[in-house]
Amino acid sequence: MAREFADEHQDLADDYYDVADVVALTDEIARDIAAFGGSHAQLVLAIRDGADSTAKRLEEAEARLKELANLRDHFRLHYPQASMPALPAALEFIDEPRRNWKALPIEGLTTDDDVEEARKSLPGYRMLRGEEAPNGKA
């Protein structure tokens, strides 16, 4: 009887930790999707502006995309019954068994509003607009 009780509690504890892992991975995937979206928008911005940082932005976006794909693979392998956060339609290729990697930037993934937000996040943007003094004070 005591052994059955201990086994039952161990099973409940294992289930608890599995659920916690799924929740943590789900949150991490959602953050990675958003982070890739930001990197992609910065890449599109660099291309539109003809910036010297285009190659750097491309490397960053590719790295984030691979991280996202690897994390989703890990999730699928260890928690096959759990559902993952949905991907934007333009990124669904990373869940295919035989990935056909799309060249970056991916058409239809980044809106003009996303690009404008990326522009606003650039260092010096507020200063150029006169919203911030060079010493960081407005």
C-alpha atoms as an extended CHARMM CRD file, in Angstrom:
* protein
*
       138  EXT
         1         1  MET       CA              0.0000000000        0.0000000000        0.0000000000  PROA      1               0.0000000000
         2         2  ALA       CA              2.7270000000        2.4860000000        0.9000000000  PROA      2               0.0000000000
         3         3  ARG       CA              4.5970000000        1.5990000000       -2.2980000000  PROA      3               0.0000000000
         4         4  GLU       CA              1.4710000000        2.2440000000       -4.4230000000  PROA      4               0.0000000000
         5         5  PHE       CA              0.9720000000        5.5700000000       -2.6610000000  PROA      5               0.0000000000
         6         6  ALA       CA              4.5920000000        6.5940000000       -3.3190000000  PROA      6               0.0000000000
         7         7  ASP       CA              4.3710000000        5.5220000000       -6.9750000000  PROA      7               0.0000000000
         8         8  GLU       CA              1.1730000000        7.4940000000       -7.4490000000  PROA      8               0.0000000000
         9         9  HSD       CA              2.7600000000       10.6220000000       -5.9990000000  PROA      9               0.0000000000
        10        10  GLN       CA              5.8420000000       10.1240000000       -8.1370000000  PROA      10              0.0000000000
        11        11  ASP       CA              3.6290000000        9.8990000000      -11.2240000000  PROA      11              0.0000000000
        12        12  LEU       CA              1.8540000000       13.1040000000      -10.2080000000  PROA      12              0.0000000000
        13        13  ALA       CA              5.1660000000       14.8450000000       -9.6290000000  PROA      13              0.0000000000
        14        14  ASP       CA              6.4360000000       13.6800000000      -13.0310000000  PROA      14              0.0000000000
        15        15  ASP       CA              3.2600000000       14.9900000000      -14.6590000000  PROA      15              0.0000000000
        16        16  TYR       CA              3.6560000000       18.3120000000      -12.8460000000  PROA      16              0.0000000000
        17        17  TYR       CA              7.2180000000       18.7350000000      -14.0990000000  PROA      17              0.0000000000
        18        18  ASP       CA              6.2070000000       17.7260000000      -17.6410000000  PROA      18              0.0000000000
        19        19  VAL       CA              3.4860000000       20.3800000000      -17.6400000000  PROA      19              0.0000000000
        20        20  ALA       CA              5.9330000000       22.9620000000      -16.3070000000  PROA      20              0.0000000000
        21        21  ASP       CA              8.4010000000       22.0410000000      -19.0650000000  PROA      21              0.0000000000
        22        22  VAL       CA              5.7080000000       22.3400000000      -21.7320000000  PROA      22              0.0000000000
        23        23  VAL       CA              4.6320000000       25.7500000000      -20.4280000000  PROA      23              0.0000000000
        24        24  ALA       CA              8.2400000000       26.9770000000      -20.3190000000  PROA      24              0.0000000000
        25        25  LEU       CA              8.9600000000       25.7010000000      -23.8330000000  PROA      25              0.0000000000
        26        26  THR       CA              5.7250000000       27.2050000000      -25.1360000000  PROA      26              0.0000000000
        27        27  ASP       CA              6.7260000000       30.5860000000      -23.7040000000  PROA      27              0.0000000000
        28        28  GLU       CA             10.2280000000       30.2620000000      -25.1220000000  PROA      28              0.0000000000
        29        29  ILE       CA              8.8730000000       29.4190000000      -28.5790000000  PROA      29              0.0000000000
        30        30  ALA       CA              6.5350000000       32.4220000000      -28.4750000000  PROA      30              0.0000000000
        31        31  ARG       CA              9.4820000000       34.6700000000      -27.5110000000  PROA      31              0.0000000000
        32        32  ASP       CA             11.6170000000       33.1620000000      -30.2910000000  PROA      32              0.0000000000
        33        33  ILE       CA              8.8680000000       33.7920000000      -32.8570000000  PROA      33              0.0000000000
        34        34  ALA       CA              8.7030000000       37.4350000000      -31.7570000000  PROA      34              0.0000000000
        35        35  ALA       CA             12.5070000000       37.7530000000      -31.6980000000  PROA      35              0.0000000000
        36        36  PHE       CA             12.7870000000       36.3450000000      -35.2090000000  PROA      36              0.0000000000
        37        37  GLY       CA             10.0670000000       38.7440000000      -36.3440000000  PROA      37              0.0000000000
        38        38  GLY       CA             12.0970000000       41.6390000000      -34.9680000000  PROA      38              0.0000000000
        39        39  SER       CA             15.3070000000       40.4050000000      -36.5970000000  PROA      39              0.0000000000
        40        40  HSD       CA             13.4880000000       39.8970000000      -39.8800000000  PROA      40              0.0000000000
        41        41  ALA       CA             12.0790000000       43.4350000000      -39.7500000000  PROA      41              0.0000000000
        42        42  GLN       CA             15.5760000000       44.8140000000      -39.0900000000  PROA      42              0.0000000000
        43        43  LEU       CA             16.8690000000       42.8430000000      -42.0790000000  PROA      43              0.0000000000
        44        44  VAL       CA             14.1160000000       44.2220000000      -44.3220000000  PROA      44              0.0000000000
        45        45  LEU       CA             14.8880000000       47.7220000000      -43.0420000000  PROA      45              0.0000000000
        46        46  ALA       CA             18.6130000000       47.3060000000      -43.7340000000  PROA      46              0.0000000000
        47        47  ILE       CA             17.8870000000       46.0810000000      -47.2710000000  PROA      47              0.0000000000
        48        48  ARG       CA             15.4710000000       48.9440000000      -47.9790000000  PROA      48              0.0000000000
        49        49  ASP       CA             17.9420000000       51.5080000000      -46.6600000000  PROA      49              0.0000000000
        50        50  GLY       CA             20.9330000000       49.9160000000      -48.3920000000  PROA      50              0.0000000000
        51        51  ALA       CA             22.6380000000       49.7890000000      -44.9990000000  PROA      51              0.0000000000
        52        52  ASP       CA             26.1180000000       48.4120000000      -44.4500000000  PROA      52              0.0000000000
        53        53  SER       CA             24.6500000000       46.1620000000      -41.7480000000  PROA      53              0.0000000000
        54        54  THR       CA             22.6130000000       44.0620000000      -44.2100000000  PROA      54              0.0000000000
        55        55  ALA       CA             24.9710000000       41.0410000000      -44.0660000000  PROA      55              0.0000000000
        56        56  LYS       CA             25.0620000000       41.2090000000      -40.2570000000  PROA      56              0.0000000000
        57        57  ARG       CA             21.2690000000       41.4420000000      -40.0560000000  PROA      57              0.0000000000
        58        58  LEU       CA             20.9370000000       38.4820000000      -42.4350000000  PROA      58              0.0000000000
        59        59  GLU       CA             23.2150000000       36.3490000000      -40.2300000000  PROA      59              0.0000000000
        60        60  GLU       CA             21.2560000000       37.3340000000      -37.1140000000  PROA      60              0.0000000000
        61        61  ALA       CA             17.9040000000       36.5050000000      -38.7200000000  PROA      61              0.0000000000
        62        62  GLU       CA             19.1710000000       33.1600000000      -40.0430000000  PROA      62              0.0000000000
        63        63  ALA       CA             20.5320000000       32.2440000000      -36.6020000000  PROA      63              0.0000000000
        64        64  ARG       CA             17.2390000000       33.1310000000      -34.8950000000  PROA      64              0.0000000000
        65        65  LEU       CA             15.2810000000       31.1220000000      -37.4600000000  PROA      65              0.0000000000
        66        66  LYS       CA             17.4670000000       28.0610000000      -36.8880000000  PROA      66              0.0000000000
        67        67  GLU       CA             17.1310000000       28.4510000000      -33.1080000000  PROA      67              0.0000000000
        68        68  LEU       CA             13.3570000000       28.5710000000      -33.4740000000  PROA      68              0.0000000000
        69        69  ALA       CA             13.3130000000       25.4840000000      -35.7150000000  PROA      69              0.0000000000
        70        70  ASN       CA             15.5560000000       23.5510000000      -33.3100000000  PROA      70              0.0000000000
        71        71  LEU       CA             13.4200000000       24.4970000000      -30.3190000000  PROA      71              0.0000000000
        72        72  ARG       CA             10.2660000000       23.3630000000      -32.1080000000  PROA      72              0.0000000000
        73        73  ASP       CA             11.9830000000       20.0760000000      -33.0420000000  PROA      73              0.0000000000
        74        74  HSD       CA             12.9520000000       19.5580000000      -29.3860000000  PROA      74              0.0000000000
        75        75  PHE       CA              9.3970000000       20.2850000000      -28.2790000000  PROA      75              0.0000000000
        76        76  ARG       CA              7.9090000000       17.8920000000      -30.8380000000  PROA      76              0.0000000000
        77        77  LEU       CA             10.3760000000       15.1360000000      -29.8890000000  PROA      77              0.0000000000
        78        78  HSD       CA              9.8700000000       15.3310000000      -26.1230000000  PROA      78              0.0000000000
        79        79  TYR       CA              6.1990000000       16.3630000000      -25.9060000000  PROA      79              0.0000000000
        80        80  PRO       CA              4.4760000000       15.0110000000      -29.0260000000  PROA      80              0.0000000000
        81        81  GLN       CA              0.9580000000       15.3220000000      -27.5440000000  PROA      81              0.0000000000
        82        82  ALA       CA              1.3470000000       18.9680000000      -26.5500000000  PROA      82              0.0000000000
        83        83  SER       CA              0.3880000000       21.7790000000      -28.8890000000  PROA      83              0.0000000000
        84        84  MET       CA              2.8760000000       24.4720000000      -29.7800000000  PROA      84              0.0000000000
        85        85  PRO       CA              2.2450000000       28.1440000000      -30.4390000000  PROA      85              0.0000000000
        86        86  ALA       CA              1.1030000000       28.7280000000      -33.9960000000  PROA      86              0.0000000000
        87        87  LEU       CA              3.5830000000       30.0400000000      -36.5040000000  PROA      87              0.0000000000
        88        88  PRO       CA              2.8930000000       32.8790000000      -38.9060000000  PROA      88              0.0000000000
        89        89  ALA       CA              1.8630000000       31.3070000000      -42.2290000000  PROA      89              0.0000000000
        90        90  ALA       CA              5.1190000000       32.4200000000      -43.8680000000  PROA      90              0.0000000000
        91        91  LEU       CA              7.1220000000       30.3610000000      -41.3160000000  PROA      91              0.0000000000
        92        92  GLU       CA              5.1470000000       27.1160000000      -41.4580000000  PROA      92              0.0000000000
        93        93  PHE       CA              7.8990000000       25.5500000000      -43.5710000000  PROA      93              0.0000000000
        94        94  ILE       CA             10.0490000000       25.0950000000      -40.4670000000  PROA      94              0.0000000000
        95        95  ASP       CA              7.6200000000       22.4620000000      -39.1620000000  PROA      95              0.0000000000
        96        96  GLU       CA              7.7900000000       20.3680000000      -42.3270000000  PROA      96              0.0000000000
        97        97  PRO       CA              9.6730000000       17.0470000000      -41.9860000000  PROA      97              0.0000000000
        98        98  ARG       CA             11.9920000000       17.9560000000      -44.8680000000  PROA      98              0.0000000000
        99        99  ARG       CA             12.5450000000       21.6510000000      -44.4670000000  PROA      99              0.0000000000
       100       100  ASN       CA             12.7910000000       23.6350000000      -47.6210000000  PROA      100             0.0000000000
       101       101  TRP       CA             14.5080000000       26.6980000000      -46.1530000000  PROA      101             0.0000000000
       102       102  LYS       CA             13.2880000000       29.9030000000      -47.6890000000  PROA      102             0.0000000000
       103       103  ALA       CA             15.7330000000       32.6280000000      -48.5450000000  PROA      103             0.0000000000
       104       104  LEU       CA             15.5840000000       35.6170000000      -46.2740000000  PROA      104             0.0000000000
       105       105  PRO       CA             13.8600000000       37.9870000000      -46.2570000000  PROA      105             0.0000000000
       106       106  ILE       CA             10.6390000000       36.0000000000      -46.4350000000  PROA      106             0.0000000000
       107       107  GLU       CA              7.9500000000       37.6110000000      -48.5490000000  PROA      107             0.0000000000
       108       108  GLY       CA              4.7910000000       38.4890000000      -46.6590000000  PROA      108             0.0000000000
       109       109  LEU       CA              6.2430000000       38.0640000000      -43.1620000000  PROA      109             0.0000000000
       110       110  THR       CA              7.0890000000       41.6520000000      -42.3090000000  PROA      110             0.0000000000
       111       111  THR       CA              4.6590000000       44.5420000000      -42.6700000000  PROA      111             0.0000000000
       112       112  ASP       CA              5.5460000000       48.1840000000      -43.2050000000  PROA      112             0.0000000000
       113       113  ASP       CA              4.4940000000       48.7960000000      -39.5870000000  PROA      113             0.0000000000
       114       114  ASP       CA              7.0040000000       46.1270000000      -38.4430000000  PROA      114             0.0000000000
       115       115  VAL       CA              9.7390000000       47.8590000000      -40.4330000000  PROA      115             0.0000000000
       116       116  GLU       CA              8.8350000000       51.2200000000      -38.9290000000  PROA      116             0.0000000000
       117       117  GLU       CA              8.9970000000       49.7020000000      -35.4220000000  PROA      117             0.0000000000
       118       118  ALA       CA             12.4230000000       48.2870000000      -36.2960000000  PROA      118             0.0000000000
       119       119  ARG       CA             13.5140000000       51.7530000000      -37.4240000000  PROA      119             0.0000000000
       120       120  LYS       CA             12.3150000000       53.2460000000      -34.1480000000  PROA      120             0.0000000000
       121       121  SER       CA             14.3450000000       50.6990000000      -32.1990000000  PROA      121             0.0000000000
       122       122  LEU       CA             17.6040000000       51.6920000000      -33.8890000000  PROA      122             0.0000000000
       123       123  PRO       CA             20.1420000000       53.5020000000      -31.7200000000  PROA      123             0.0000000000
       124       124  GLY       CA             20.0090000000       57.2070000000      -32.4250000000  PROA      124             0.0000000000
       125       125  TYR       CA             16.5150000000       57.1930000000      -33.9550000000  PROA      125             0.0000000000
       126       126  ARG       CA             15.0120000000       59.3870000000      -31.2270000000  PROA      126             0.0000000000
       127       127  MET       CA             17.9990000000       61.7110000000      -31.3620000000  PROA      127             0.0000000000
       128       128  LEU       CA             17.6400000000       62.1390000000      -35.1360000000  PROA      128             0.0000000000
       129       129  ARG       CA             13.9910000000       63.0330000000      -34.6640000000  PROA      129             0.0000000000
       130       130  GLY       CA             14.9110000000       65.6140000000      -32.0120000000  PROA      130             0.0000000000
       131       131  GLU       CA             13.2160000000       63.6430000000      -29.2590000000  PROA      131             0.0000000000
       132       132  GLU       CA             16.4180000000       62.9640000000      -27.3530000000  PROA      132             0.0000000000
       133       133  ALA       CA             19.5520000000       65.0110000000      -26.7950000000  PROA      133             0.0000000000
       134       134  PRO       CA             22.9580000000       63.4130000000      -27.4590000000  PROA      134             0.0000000000
       135       135  ASN       CA             23.4800000000       62.9730000000      -23.7130000000  PROA      135             0.0000000000
       136       136  GLY       CA             20.2970000000       60.8800000000      -23.4790000000  PROA      136             0.0000000000
       137       137  LYS       CA             18.0530000000       63.6120000000      -22.0470000000  PROA      137             0.0000000000
       138       138  ALA       CA             15.0850000000       65.1220000000      -23.8250000000  PROA      138             0.0000000000
